[in-house]
Amino acid sequence: MAVPKRRTSKARKNKRRTHWKLDAPGLTKCSRCHQLKMAHSVCPNCGYYGGREIVKSDEEL
């Protein structure tokens, strides 16, 4: 059975985890209103996705 001979130090552990972090979210411009929105999601400003209206806006109601 494989057992470590020595304890892994904090520095060695933290060096291994340097690339383990969050990335910035992928923001794109809406094709209709040109506001920034999350990629592959409905625009919160106009309610359109892929050229089609998915969510009715408050102004129309």
C-alpha positions as CSV (number, residue, x, y, z in Angstrom):
1,M,0.0,0.0,0.0
2,A,1.4,3.4,-1.0
3,V,1.9,5.6,2.1
4,P,3.7,9.0,2.0
5,K,7.1,8.9,3.7
6,R,7.0,12.6,4.7
7,R,4.2,15.0,5.4
8,T,3.4,17.5,2.5
9,S,4.5,21.0,3.6
10,K,2.1,24.0,3.4
11,A,4.4,25.6,0.8
12,R,4.4,22.6,-1.4
13,K,0.6,22.1,-1.1
14,N,0.0,25.8,-1.9
15,K,2.3,25.7,-4.9
16,R,0.2,22.9,-6.3
17,R,-3.0,25.0,-5.8
18,T,-1.8,28.2,-7.4
19,H,-3.8,27.6,-10.6
20,W,-7.0,26.5,-8.7
21,K,-9.0,29.6,-8.8
22,L,-12.2,31.1,-10.3
23,D,-12.3,32.5,-13.8
24,A,-14.1,35.7,-14.8
25,P,-17.6,35.0,-16.2
26,G,-17.9,34.9,-20.0
27,L,-19.7,38.2,-20.8
28,T,-21.0,38.9,-24.3
29,K,-23.0,41.7,-25.9
30,C,-26.6,41.2,-26.6
31,S,-27.3,41.2,-30.3
32,R,-30.5,43.3,-29.8
33,C,-29.8,45.9,-27.1
34,H,-26.0,45.6,-27.0
35,Q,-25.9,45.3,-23.2
36,L,-23.4,42.9,-21.5
37,K,-25.0,39.5,-20.6
38,M,-23.8,36.1,-19.5
39,A,-23.0,33.9,-22.5
40,H,-25.6,31.3,-23.5
41,S,-28.4,32.9,-21.4
42,V,-31.4,35.2,-21.8
43,C,-30.6,38.9,-21.8
44,P,-31.8,40.4,-18.5
45,N,-32.3,43.8,-20.1
46,C,-34.5,43.0,-23.1
47,G,-35.5,39.3,-22.6
48,Y,-34.2,38.0,-25.9
49,Y,-32.1,35.0,-26.7
50,G,-31.0,33.9,-30.1
51,G,-33.1,36.6,-31.8
52,R,-36.4,35.4,-30.2
53,E,-38.2,36.9,-27.3
54,I,-38.1,34.5,-24.4
55,V,-39.2,36.7,-21.4
56,K,-41.7,39.4,-21.6
57,S,-40.4,42.8,-20.5
58,D,-42.1,44.9,-17.8
59,E,-42.8,47.7,-20.3
60,E,-45.0,45.5,-22.5
61,L,-47.1,44.2,-19.5
